[in-house]
Amino acid sequence: MLFSTINLLNDSGVKTILLTGDKHEVAKDIANELNIKEFNAELLPQEKVNLLDEITNTNITINTMIA
């Protein structure tokens, strides 16, 4: 179900980004499996918050966040 949802978002022109605390190779495998083109790995919780702040400061709207 998650794969089809992400594909629907991608097909609709919604940019998907994976932010994770997992190791780089694990994050890369997950991103590839879910067809997510951009990911950031080995992040601490505060680093994820900082990246979300950076994203929102670029006038990009965050529609959905899955934790």
Stockholm file with secondary structure:
# STOCKHOLM 1.0

chainA/1-67         MLFSTINLLNDSGVKTILLTGDKHEVAKDIANELNIKEFNAELLPQEKVNLLDEITNTNITINTMIA
#=GR chainA/1-67 SS CHHHHHHHHHHTTCCCEEECSSCHHHHHHHHHHHTCCEEECSCCHHHHHHHHHHHHTTTCCCCCCCC
#=GC SS_cons        CHHHHHHHHHHTTCCCEEECSSCHHHHHHHHHHHTCCEEECSCCHHHHHHHHHHHHTTTCCCCCCCC
//
